């Protein structure tokens, strides 16, 4: 993770029939809203964003499953993230399985706040959403 960063990014390429998900763990506890996995249509890559909440060793896991034929995700990537400097932590907006299945993408803001205006892409359509969290 870069110095003074609030999150780290992992870019992955996967076959079109694969859906990715993931999470970040600190001290054996999953960090709620600590990860955002989304598909970047422009780059044709999956983008994994992981936001630690503390300094120290974190575990990141990325899962994969076939879009239509499987309800079971399998762990495909595991790695450690050692955070030595964290100025502030952020939380990502909560997403659900349909978000990954339809390969949606949140462009801005990544950080979750009390009232959140999202700019996202849904099947190549740009939308502006206003949502109270």
C-alpha positions as CSV (number, residue, x, y, z in Angstrom):
1,X,0.0,0.0,0.0
2,X,1.4,3.4,-0.9
3,X,2.3,5.8,1.8
4,X,-0.6,8.0,3.0
5,X,-3.1,5.9,1.0
6,X,-6.5,4.9,2.4
7,X,-6.9,1.8,0.2
8,X,-4.9,-0.5,-2.1
9,X,-5.9,-1.6,-5.6
10,X,-5.5,-5.0,-7.2
11,X,-6.3,-5.4,-11.0
12,X,-7.2,-8.9,-12.3
13,X,-8.1,-10.3,-15.7
14,X,-10.6,-13.2,-15.8
15,X,-12.6,-15.0,-18.4
16,X,-16.0,-13.3,-19.2
17,X,-18.0,-16.1,-17.5
18,X,-16.2,-15.5,-14.2
19,X,-17.5,-13.3,-11.4
20,X,-15.1,-12.1,-8.6
21,X,-15.7,-11.1,-5.0
22,X,-13.4,-10.6,-2.0
23,X,-12.8,-9.4,1.5
24,X,-10.2,-8.0,3.8
25,X,-9.6,-9.4,7.3
26,X,-7.8,-7.9,10.3
27,X,-7.3,-9.7,13.6
28,X,-9.4,-12.6,12.3
29,X,-12.4,-10.3,11.7
30,X,-13.8,-9.4,8.3
31,X,-13.8,-5.6,7.8
32,X,-17.4,-4.7,6.9
33,X,-17.4,-2.4,3.8
34,X,-13.6,-2.8,3.6
35,X,-13.5,-4.1,0.0
36,X,-15.0,-3.2,-3.3
37,X,-14.7,-5.6,-6.2
38,X,-16.0,-4.3,-9.6
39,X,-15.5,-4.7,-13.3
40,X,-13.8,-2.0,-15.3
41,X,-15.4,-2.2,-18.8
42,X,-12.9,0.3,-20.3
43,X,-9.8,-1.8,-19.3
44,X,-11.6,-5.1,-19.3
45,X,-10.2,-5.9,-15.9
46,X,-11.6,-6.6,-12.4
47,X,-10.7,-3.9,-9.9
48,X,-10.3,-5.0,-6.3
49,X,-10.1,-2.2,-3.7
50,X,-9.2,-3.0,-0.1
51,X,-9.3,-0.5,2.7
52,X,-7.6,-1.4,6.0
53,X,-8.9,0.1,9.2
54,X,-5.7,-0.2,11.3
55,X,-2.0,-0.6,10.9
56,X,-0.7,-4.1,11.0
57,X,-1.1,-7.3,9.1
58,X,-4.3,-7.8,7.0
59,X,-5.4,-10.9,5.0
60,X,-6.9,-10.3,1.6
61,X,-8.9,-13.1,-0.2
62,X,-10.4,-13.0,-3.7
63,X,-13.0,-15.5,-4.7
64,X,-14.2,-16.6,-8.2
65,X,-17.3,-18.4,-9.5
66,X,-19.0,-19.0,-12.8
67,X,-21.7,-16.3,-13.5
68,X,-24.6,-18.5,-14.2
69,X,-23.8,-22.1,-13.3
70,X,-22.5,-21.9,-9.7
71,X,-23.7,-20.6,-6.4
72,X,-20.3,-21.5,-4.8
73,X,-17.3,-19.2,-4.9
74,X,-13.8,-20.6,-4.5
75,X,-10.8,-18.8,-3.0
76,X,-8.4,-18.1,-5.9
77,X,-6.0,-15.5,-4.4
78,X,-4.8,-15.0,-0.9
79,X,-2.2,-12.5,0.2
80,X,-1.1,-10.5,3.2
81,X,-1.1,-6.7,3.3
82,X,1.1,-5.2,5.9
83,X,0.0,-1.6,6.7
84,X,2.6,0.5,8.4
85,X,1.1,3.9,7.8
86,X,-2.6,4.8,7.7
87,X,-3.6,8.5,8.0
88,X,-7.3,7.7,7.9
89,X,-9.6,4.8,7.0
90,X,-12.5,4.7,4.6
91,X,-15.5,2.5,4.1
92,X,-16.8,1.5,0.6
93,X,-20.5,1.5,-0.3
94,X,-22.2,-1.9,0.3
95,X,-22.8,-3.9,-2.9
96,X,-24.7,-7.2,-3.4
97,X,-24.2,-10.2,-5.7
98,X,-26.2,-8.6,-8.5
99,X,-23.6,-5.8,-8.6
100,X,-20.9,-8.3,-9.5
101,X,-23.1,-10.5,-11.7
102,X,-24.1,-7.5,-13.9
103,X,-20.5,-6.1,-13.8
104,X,-21.5,-2.7,-12.4
105,X,-18.9,-0.1,-11.5
106,X,-18.9,2.8,-9.1
107,X,-16.8,5.7,-10.4
108,X,-17.1,8.1,-7.5
109,X,-17.0,8.6,-4.7
110,X,-15.5,5.4,-3.3
111,X,-15.9,6.5,0.3
112,X,-19.2,5.8,2.0
113,X,-20.8,8.7,3.8
114,X,-24.2,9.4,5.5
115,X,-25.7,10.7,2.3
116,X,-24.1,9.3,-0.8
117,X,-24.3,10.4,-4.4
118,X,-23.1,7.7,-6.7
119,X,-21.9,7.9,-10.3
120,X,-21.9,4.4,-11.6
121,X,-22.2,2.4,-14.8
122,X,-24.8,-0.4,-15.2
123,X,-24.5,-2.3,-18.4
124,X,-22.9,0.7,-20.2
125,X,-25.5,3.2,-19.1
126,X,-24.4,6.1,-16.9
127,X,-26.6,6.8,-13.9
128,X,-26.7,9.4,-11.2
129,X,-28.2,8.0,-8.0
130,X,-28.9,9.7,-4.7
131,X,-29.2,7.3,-1.8
132,X,-29.5,7.8,1.9
133,X,-27.3,5.3,3.9
